[in-house]
Amino acid sequence: MQRRVRRADPAWPSAASWESLKGAVDGNLIEPRALFADCATNPNGAACMEALKNIRNPYYIGDQPAGTEVSGWLDAWTPAPSAYAVVARTADHIVAAVNFAREKNLRLVVKGGGHSYLGTSNAADSLLIWTRAMNKVTLHDAFVGHGCAGRTAPVPAVTAEAGAMWMDLYQAVTSEAGRYVQGGGCTTVGIAGLVQSGGFGSFSKGFGTAASGLLEAEVVTADGNVRIANACTNPDLFWALKGGGGGSWGVITKLTLRTYRLPEFFGAAWGKIKAGSDAAFRRLIAHFIDFYTDKLFNPHWGEQVSFGPDKTLHISMVCQGLDAPQARQVWQPFFDWVAASPQDLAVVDKLGAGAVQARHWWDVEGNDSMIRDTRAGASKMHGWWKGDQDQVGAFLHGYDSLWLPASLLQQNQRERFANALFASSRHKGVALHFNKGIAGAPVQAIAATRDTATNPALLEAFALVIIADGERPAYPDLPRPPMDLTAARHDAHEIDLAAAQLRTIVPDAGSYVSESNYFNASWQQAYWGTNYGKLRAVKAKYDPNGLFFVHHGVGSEDWSADGFTRLA
Ligand SMILES: Cc1cc2nc3c(=O)[nH]c(=O)nc-3n(C[C@H](O)[C@H](O)[C@H](O)COP(=O)(O)OP(=O)(O)OC[C@H]3O[C@@H](n4cnc5c(N)ncnc54)[C@H](O)[C@@H]3O)c2cc1C
């Protein structure tokens, strides 16, 4: 039985071996410490204070070798620093690290933005390849993939090194060059992790998944070769990278994405409504479904609404390609309908809609919706959405997601759907992310997304439902009151019950690999559906010995849960 070595094992590499790796990576080898290690040894010391001061800043967390955006998941995983980390600055450093891990039989971990909910970018006793320092971004007017000359037409594109975050691309592509690239909603997510997830941003209903815009990736595979993957060269690997899950195929060193004409306007609709009775809340749910189907189920509208246990509907939607009067005109009939029932419905947060010049969407300066990274030396272009603040360092009690087929919007299905939403929302807040379902998108976006590894259920889905909750940061050694485990487990159970209500109407629902339940027992089917067999074959071809292991990644069923022991 194959077993990877742990630090305590006699076969663990000697100090001299680590020194040789250090030489091969130009000195860029470190021993990472846990995010709050200093608080364990000296709670009043400057280092602990510095970490505490920055705990709500996602850029700070991402800048730490052992930083994870999520501080853990109840009964699932706890952040653990790697034994060593290669702070990669070039593809050669990554090659050296991959070869070292393979030859020394080490557990290998790859981290970019550190935003894995499932904890797949950290592991104890591992060697980490950390790409944070590789973040160069280059724009192209006419990109043709390697080996594609004469086979694919040149297109405008952007190439970014793997450690870049979406904010880096939005600044370069939209704020500076006036074009659009399809990436993620959260500005601090890493590009390589998100593209391999499939990846959704606020405007994916207009442009498809991030993976569908991938033109080329450079990848270091398990054999230590630097390979190009695109439609013409290693097309099977290219397809697997487009949604087959991060950390399973090799280490991406850089990737190139198509860019699009920027719409003139990006906009939003907002507000919160509270129903006075169960009957009124049911009516509100049913009316919203009708309104969504008639007015919002199209390439313009994405992001979310959520239905809460307190009988509230929270609207937090965005749009592309509509100016402010057009956005308001779309919503006015719904707002009028709400206003016409003051005895049943109270507006608890003002309702409204509007739009701004798309080119200024990601401006940090003067943007009321953004928080700037104000640390000394931080880029002035780095900010995060206020709406994402609660996620920074959050500890998860539970999380589940399901793709909802557009057939639920048919007239004869809507009542069933509304009843299930009501029943589900009795347990927990139920958020419908419309930008994370591709039904209703333009035909080109659907065609490009079809040519990816993500579960084809995505193509039929008008939304991804996310049901999740947690609490304030709970990193190991972070000074805080003890967690109420009974309450946390009860919360996790309510999330399970809420998801179960929706599974009664979508029994075999697909689920988004990167925003999903750690404990999903049918993950192969849920994440990849009919694509799973082909993904297994690509995995066997490029990584036959399973050097790249992640929790519920393709081929991970051959390994123990910790990725150290080969079972099959
Ligand atoms: C707060 C928050 C907000 C999010 N918002 C969105 C969103 O708006 N849209 C969306 O679609 N998803 C979103 N996600 C999910 C996110 O897209 C995935 O978790 C994604 O994988 C994160 O990538 P990362 O590089 O930041 O994370 P990491 O934890 O660094 O990496 C994630 C996975 O990708 C692998 N990986 C990273 N870099 C490489 C590389 N260079 N080569 C090979 N493998 C690599 C890692 O090994 C790991 O398995 C969000 C997650 C969080 C925590």
The ligand as an SDF file (V2000), in Angstrom:
LIG
                    3D

 53 58  0  0  0  0  0  0  0  0999 V2000
  -15.3830   34.3320    0.3820 C   0  0  0  0  0  0  0  0  0  0  0  0
  -15.4890   33.4970   -0.8600 C   0  0  0  0  0  0  0  0  0  0  0  0
  -16.1020   34.0200   -1.9760 C   0  0  0  0  0  0  0  0  0  0  0  0
  -16.2230   33.2520   -3.1330 C   0  0  0  0  0  0  0  0  0  0  0  0
  -16.8290   33.8120   -4.2150 N   0  0  0  0  0  0  0  0  0  0  0  0
  -16.9740   33.0890   -5.3360 C   0  0  0  0  0  0  0  0  0  0  0  0
  -17.5880   33.6550   -6.4860 C   0  0  0  0  0  0  0  0  0  0  0  0
  -17.9610   34.8230   -6.5090 O   0  0  0  0  0  0  0  0  0  0  0  0
  -17.7480   32.8560   -7.5670 N   0  0  0  0  0  0  0  0  0  0  0  0
  -17.3280   31.5740   -7.5910 C   0  0  0  0  0  0  0  0  0  0  0  0
  -17.4990   30.9120   -8.6020 O   0  0  0  0  0  0  0  0  0  0  0  0
  -16.7060   31.0360   -6.5430 N   0  0  0  0  0  0  0  0  0  0  0  0
  -16.5230   31.7580   -5.4140 C   0  0  0  0  0  0  0  0  0  0  0  0
  -15.8970   31.1860   -4.3450 N   0  0  0  0  0  0  0  0  0  0  0  0
  -15.3440   29.8330   -4.4710 C   0  0  0  0  0  0  0  0  0  0  0  0
  -13.9610   29.9330   -5.1490 C   0  0  0  0  0  0  0  0  0  0  0  0
  -14.1210   30.1810   -6.5180 O   0  0  0  0  0  0  0  0  0  0  0  0
  -13.1870   28.6380   -5.0440 C   0  0  0  0  0  0  0  0  0  0  0  0
  -13.0490   28.2900   -3.6990 O   0  0  0  0  0  0  0  0  0  0  0  0
  -11.8180   28.7490   -5.7150 C   0  0  0  0  0  0  0  0  0  0  0  0
  -11.3120   27.4550   -5.8880 O   0  0  0  0  0  0  0  0  0  0  0  0
  -10.8550   29.5700   -4.9010 C   0  0  0  0  0  0  0  0  0  0  0  0
   -9.6410   29.7340   -5.5690 O   0  0  0  0  0  0  0  0  0  0  0  0
   -8.4010   30.3390   -4.7540 P   0  0  0  0  0  0  0  0  0  0  0  0
   -7.2080   30.3180   -5.6110 O   0  0  0  0  0  0  0  0  0  0  0  0
   -8.8030   31.6170   -4.1360 O   0  0  0  0  0  0  0  0  0  0  0  0
   -8.3130   29.3290   -3.5400 O   0  0  0  0  0  0  0  0  0  0  0  0
   -7.2250   28.2560   -3.1040 P   0  0  0  0  0  0  0  0  0  0  0  0
   -7.7600   27.7740   -1.7980 O   0  0  0  0  0  0  0  0  0  0  0  0
   -5.8670   28.8040   -3.1460 O   0  0  0  0  0  0  0  0  0  0  0  0
   -7.3670   27.1480   -4.1980 O   0  0  0  0  0  0  0  0  0  0  0  0
   -8.5730   26.4680   -4.4330 C   0  0  0  0  0  0  0  0  0  0  0  0
   -8.2750   25.1240   -5.0750 C   0  0  0  0  0  0  0  0  0  0  0  0
   -7.6240   25.3490   -6.3200 O   0  0  0  0  0  0  0  0  0  0  0  0
   -6.3220   24.7890   -6.2930 C   0  0  0  0  0  0  0  0  0  0  0  0
   -5.4000   25.7180   -6.9450 N   0  0  0  0  0  0  0  0  0  0  0  0
   -5.1400   27.0040   -6.6100 C   0  0  0  0  0  0  0  0  0  0  0  0
   -4.2010   27.5110   -7.4400 N   0  0  0  0  0  0  0  0  0  0  0  0
   -3.8580   26.5240   -8.2870 C   0  0  0  0  0  0  0  0  0  0  0  0
   -2.9420   26.4330   -9.3680 C   0  0  0  0  0  0  0  0  0  0  0  0
   -2.1630   27.4530   -9.7160 N   0  0  0  0  0  0  0  0  0  0  0  0
   -2.8490   25.2730  -10.0300 N   0  0  0  0  0  0  0  0  0  0  0  0
   -3.6090   24.2100   -9.6760 C   0  0  0  0  0  0  0  0  0  0  0  0
   -4.4910   24.2280   -8.6610 N   0  0  0  0  0  0  0  0  0  0  0  0
   -4.6160   25.3790   -7.9810 C   0  0  0  0  0  0  0  0  0  0  0  0
   -5.9760   24.5660   -4.8530 C   0  0  0  0  0  0  0  0  0  0  0  0
   -5.1090   23.4840   -4.6980 O   0  0  0  0  0  0  0  0  0  0  0  0
   -7.3260   24.2890   -4.2380 C   0  0  0  0  0  0  0  0  0  0  0  0
   -7.6540   22.9390   -4.3820 O   0  0  0  0  0  0  0  0  0  0  0  0
  -15.7280   31.9240   -3.1720 C   0  0  0  0  0  0  0  0  0  0  0  0
  -15.0920   31.4070   -2.0470 C   0  0  0  0  0  0  0  0  0  0  0  0
  -14.9780   32.1850   -0.8910 C   0  0  0  0  0  0  0  0  0  0  0  0
  -14.3200   31.6050    0.3190 C   0  0  0  0  0  0  0  0  0  0  0  0
  1  2  1  0
  2  3  1  0
  2 52  2  0
  3  4  2  0
  4  5  1  0
  4 50  1  0
  5  6  2  0
  6  7  1  0
  6 13  1  0
  7  8  2  0
  7  9  1  0
  9 10  1  0
 10 11  2  0
 10 12  1  0
 12 13  2  0
 13 14  1  0
 14 15  1  0
 14 50  1  0
 15 16  1  0
 16 17  1  0
 16 18  1  0
 18 19  1  0
 18 20  1  0
 20 21  1  0
 20 22  1  0
 22 23  1  0
 23 24  1  0
 24 25  2  0
 24 26  1  0
 24 27  1  0
 27 28  1  0
 28 29  2  0
 28 30  1  0
 28 31  1  0
 31 32  1  0
 32 33  1  0
 33 34  1  0
 33 48  1  0
 34 35  1  0
 35 36  1  0
 35 46  1  0
 36 37  1  0
 36 45  1  0
 37 38  2  0
 38 39  1  0
 39 40  1  0
 39 45  2  0
 40 41  1  0
 40 42  2  0
 42 43  1  0
 43 44  2  0
 44 45  1  0
 46 47  1  0
 46 48  1  0
 48 49  1  0
 50 51  2  0
 51 52  1  0
 52 53  1  0
M  END
$$$$
